[in-house]
Amino acid sequence: MPRIFSDPPPTLSNTRTATPTRYGLTMVEVLAATLLAALLMSAVLGVLKAVTGHQKTFTRGLQESWHSPVCALLEWDLNNSKTVLQNADGFELRGFAGRDLVSGMTLHCRTSIEYAVKKVRDESCLIRTETHLDAPNLDSVRSELVLSRVEQIVLGDSSRTPKGVKAADPEDGTPLPEQVTVAVISSDTHAEVFRHVFPLR
């Protein structure tokens, strides 16, 4: 007589072992991702450092490119002048720094050299005006742009000579000391962008 099983016979589907589902990353994958991120950050920082270095070099080069001509111009004017008149916009030098306005040849005539900050097309600029006092006409005056974006130019006495000495003619100003300092302040940053000491004697 056949036996009757109360439970159905086992089938193939019931005998399979279920594979657990994976979630997240393994430790090796996490370490690999961390290492890759560190390498990328190192590369980016290296590029930023190089760009910053080139920018600083470029900016320093731009400054040096106009520092030399301005120094040479001031040095000539100061060494060939006798007195200085301070004013609200800058200063005026009196002496014999005159040069031919066309050829640039040295004249050594009585000359007024004024460095003043003036508005040019809504921008503060440092203007140099050369006037030959022995020939008061339109052909004896020349104005030229020295620097733009200038807030102030300051001429100070950096020597140890006693102050309060006056010239024989008050209109000519006070005698220049043995050593002066010229500083230029930018209108953008309100900080000094130029400072130079000029020995005159």
C-alpha positions as CSV (number, residue, x, y, z in Angstrom):
1,M,0.0,0.0,0.0
2,P,1.5,3.3,-1.0
3,R,2.6,5.7,1.7
4,I,1.1,9.2,1.8
5,F,3.4,12.0,2.7
6,S,1.9,14.8,4.6
7,D,4.5,17.2,3.4
8,P,5.3,17.7,-0.3
9,P,8.6,16.3,-1.4
10,P,11.5,18.7,-1.5
11,T,12.0,20.5,-4.8
12,L,15.0,22.1,-6.4
13,S,13.8,25.6,-5.6
14,N,13.6,24.7,-1.9
15,T,17.1,23.3,-1.7
16,R,18.9,26.5,-3.1
17,T,20.8,28.6,-0.7
18,A,19.9,32.3,-0.9
19,T,22.9,34.7,-1.7
20,P,22.9,37.7,0.7
21,T,22.6,41.1,-1.0
22,R,25.7,43.5,-0.8
23,Y,25.3,47.0,0.4
24,G,28.2,49.7,0.5
25,L,31.8,49.4,-0.3
26,T,34.5,47.1,0.8
27,M,37.5,48.4,2.8
28,V,39.8,48.0,-0.2
29,E,37.4,50.2,-2.4
30,V,37.2,52.8,0.4
31,L,41.0,53.0,0.6
32,A,41.4,53.2,-3.1
33,A,38.8,56.1,-3.4
34,T,40.5,57.9,-0.5
35,L,43.9,57.6,-2.2
36,L,42.6,58.8,-5.5
37,A,40.9,61.8,-3.9
38,A,44.2,62.7,-2.1
39,L,46.2,62.5,-5.3
40,L,43.7,64.8,-7.1
41,M,43.7,67.3,-4.3
42,S,47.5,67.3,-4.3
43,A,47.6,67.9,-8.1
44,V,45.0,70.8,-7.8
45,L,47.0,72.4,-5.0
46,G,50.2,72.2,-7.0
47,V,48.5,73.9,-10.0
48,L,47.1,76.7,-7.7
49,K,50.5,77.3,-6.2
50,A,52.2,77.5,-9.5
51,V,49.5,80.0,-10.8
52,T,49.9,82.1,-7.7
53,G,53.6,82.2,-8.1
54,H,53.4,83.2,-11.7
55,Q,50.9,85.9,-10.8
56,K,53.1,87.4,-8.2
57,T,56.1,87.4,-10.6
58,F,54.0,89.0,-13.2
59,T,52.7,91.7,-10.8
60,R,56.3,92.3,-9.5
61,G,57.5,92.7,-13.1
62,L,54.7,95.2,-13.9
63,Q,55.7,97.3,-10.8
64,E,59.4,97.2,-11.7
65,S,58.6,98.2,-15.3
66,W,57.3,101.6,-14.2
67,H,59.4,102.0,-11.0
68,S,62.6,102.6,-13.0
69,P,61.4,105.4,-15.3
70,V,59.6,107.2,-12.5
71,C,62.8,107.0,-10.4
72,A,64.9,108.3,-13.2
73,L,62.5,111.2,-13.9
74,L,62.3,112.2,-10.2
75,E,66.1,111.9,-9.7
76,W,66.8,114.3,-12.6
77,D,64.2,116.8,-11.4
78,L,65.3,116.7,-7.8
79,N,69.1,116.9,-8.4
80,N,68.7,119.8,-10.8
81,S,66.3,121.8,-8.5
82,K,67.1,124.1,-5.6
83,T,63.9,124.7,-3.8
84,V,60.5,123.0,-3.3
85,L,56.9,124.4,-2.8
86,Q,54.5,122.0,-1.1
87,N,50.8,122.2,-2.1
88,A,47.6,120.2,-1.5
89,D,48.0,118.2,-4.8
90,G,51.7,117.5,-4.6
91,F,54.8,119.7,-4.9
92,E,56.6,122.1,-7.2
93,L,60.3,122.2,-7.7
94,R,62.2,125.3,-8.7
95,G,65.7,125.2,-10.3
96,F,67.5,124.4,-13.5
97,A,66.0,121.1,-14.6
98,G,64.7,122.4,-17.9
99,R,65.1,120.4,-21.1
100,D,64.1,121.2,-24.6
101,L,60.4,120.2,-24.9
102,V,60.9,118.7,-28.4
103,S,64.4,117.1,-28.5
104,G,64.8,116.6,-24.7
105,M,68.3,118.2,-24.8
106,T,69.4,119.7,-21.5
107,L,68.9,123.5,-21.3
108,H,69.6,124.2,-17.6
109,C,67.3,127.2,-17.7
110,R,65.2,128.4,-14.8
111,T,62.4,125.9,-14.6
112,S,59.4,124.9,-12.5
113,I,58.6,121.2,-12.3
114,E,55.2,120.4,-10.7
115,Y,54.1,117.0,-9.7
116,A,50.4,117.1,-8.9
117,V,47.4,114.7,-8.7
118,K,44.7,115.8,-11.1
119,K,41.5,114.3,-12.5
120,V,41.8,113.1,-16.1
121,R,38.6,111.6,-17.5
122,D,37.2,110.8,-14.0
123,E,40.5,109.1,-13.0
124,S,43.1,110.4,-10.5
125,C,46.4,110.8,-12.3
126,L,49.9,112.0,-11.4
127,I,50.7,114.8,-13.9
128,R,54.2,116.4,-14.3
129,T,54.2,119.9,-15.7
130,E,57.4,121.5,-16.8
131,T,57.5,125.3,-17.3
132,H,60.5,127.3,-18.5
133,L,60.3,130.5,-16.4
134,D,62.6,132.5,-18.7
135,A,60.2,132.1,-21.7
136,P,56.7,132.5,-20.4
137,N,54.7,131.4,-23.4
138,L,52.7,128.4,-24.6
139,D,55.7,126.8,-26.2
140,S,57.6,126.7,-22.8
141,V,55.0,124.6,-20.9
142,R,54.5,120.8,-21.2
143,S,52.3,118.5,-19.2
144,E,52.7,114.7,-19.2
145,L,51.1,111.7,-17.6
146,V,53.4,110.0,-15.1
147,L,51.0,107.5,-13.4
148,S,47.3,106.8,-13.3
149,R,45.2,105.7,-10.3
150,V,47.2,107.9,-7.9
151,E,45.6,109.3,-4.8
152,Q,48.6,111.2,-3.4
153,I,52.2,112.0,-3.9
154,V,54.3,113.0,-0.9
155,L,57.7,114.5,-0.7
156,G,59.3,114.3,2.7
157,D,62.6,115.3,4.3
158,S,64.5,112.1,5.2
159,S,67.8,113.9,6.1
160,R,68.9,115.1,9.5
161,T,69.2,118.7,8.5
162,P,67.4,121.3,10.7
163,K,64.0,122.3,9.4
164,G,62.6,125.8,9.1
165,V,65.2,127.1,6.7
166,K,63.6,129.5,4.2
167,A,64.7,130.6,0.7
168,A,65.6,134.2,0.0
169,D,62.5,134.5,-2.1
170,P,59.4,133.0,-0.4
171,E,57.8,132.4,-3.9
172,D,60.6,129.9,-4.7
173,G,59.8,127.8,-1.6
174,T,62.3,126.2,0.8
175,P,65.7,124.8,-0.1
176,L,65.7,121.1,-0.8
177,P,67.4,119.1,2.0
178,E,70.3,116.7,1.5
179,Q,68.0,113.7,1.2
180,V,64.3,113.4,0.4
181,T,61.8,110.6,0.2
182,V,59.0,110.4,-2.4
183,A,56.0,108.2,-1.8
184,V,53.1,107.5,-4.1
185,I,49.7,106.3,-2.7
186,S,47.4,104.3,-5.0
187,S,43.7,105.4,-5.3
188,D,42.7,101.7,-5.6
189,T,44.2,100.3,-2.4
190,H,44.9,103.6,-0.5
191,A,48.3,102.1,0.2
192,E,51.9,103.0,-0.9
193,V,52.9,101.6,-4.3
194,F,56.1,103.5,-4.6
195,R,58.7,104.8,-2.1
196,H,62.2,105.9,-2.9
197,V,64.9,107.8,-1.0
198,F,66.9,110.3,-3.2
199,P,70.2,111.6,-1.9
200,L,70.7,115.1,-3.3
201,R,74.0,116.4,-2.0
